[in-house]
Amino acid sequence: MEVAMAETPTLPWSAFFDPDHTALARKRRTTEDELDGDDDDDARHGMKFANELRHRDAWYKKRLNDGDVSKSRDMLPVSKSWVVDQVLPFLDESAAERIKRGQSERVIVKDCELDTFHVLYLKKQKTGRFVFVGRWRDDFVIRRNLKEGDNIGLCWQQEESMFSFTAFYRK
């Protein structure tokens, strides 16, 4: 399976701008200041976009366990309540029904920090739990060097019909 590049509209930066002066906002400004010396504006904007998205409430946050990063597994289990409440109601009706019946549905996942697009499949297992299957291990665990204990986030972006991925905290 190859990585698919999707052309999607970008939300305006102002949609995610939070002008508060909390410690998180200061940390965000510090990260942006570190990038100011970089000639690559895309990298700076990508980091800014990822940092702004981290502060939205719609993110599903998960601390990775050994099974999530295991060499023998290529899937990421996610919360049933998150999928049922935050994802399925906003998917195309036929796609949501296929997932509910246990069929895999192809989804695009954007890595916010690296501005790359990947294909995974969202599926409901016979046990009732929801998982992302496909190239989870290659496209995320290996490429991003994710380890047990890292905190990641996933968010369904209805306007773009794709998921956003970010690594909130790295061990």
C-alpha positions, 0 to 999 in steps of 0.5 A, a space after each residue: 500500500 502506498 502513501 497517498 497525497 491528498 490535496 485538501 484546503 487549509 484552514 486559516 491560521 486564525 481559526 486555531 489562534 489562541 492569544 492567551 498568555 499561559 505557559 503553553 502559549 509562552 512555550 508555543 512562542 519559544 518553539 516558533 522563535 527557535 524556528 525563526 532562523 530557519 529559511 523554510 517557511 513551510 516548516 515554521 507554518 507546519 509547526 505553528 499549525 500543529 502547536 495551535 491544533 494541540 490546544 483544541 478540545 476535539 483531540 483524542 489523546 493517547 499514551 502509547 503502550 507497548 502493544 501500540 509500538 510493537 514490532 508484531 502489531 500494525 494497528 492502533 486501538 482507539 477509544 470506542 467513545 471517541 469514535 462513536 461521539 467524535 468521528 462516526 457522526 461526522 463521516 459520510 453516512 455510508 462510510 460510518 455504516 460500513 465501519 459499524 458493520 466491521 468493514 475497513 474504511 480508508 481514511 487519510 491521516 495528516 501528520 501535522 508536524 511533518 505536513 505529510 499525508 498517509 492512508 490508514 483504515 478505520 475498522 470496528 473489530 468483532 470485540 467492538 473496539 475500534 482500530 486503525 490498521 494498515 501502515 501504522 507501524 511504518 508510517 508513524 511508529 518507525 518514521 516518527 520514532 514513537 516509543 512506549 510512553 509517548 503521547 499522541 493525538 488524533 483529531 477528525 477534521 470534518 472540513 478536510 475529511 481527514 484525521 490530523 495526527 500529532 505527537 504531544 509529548 515524546 519520552 
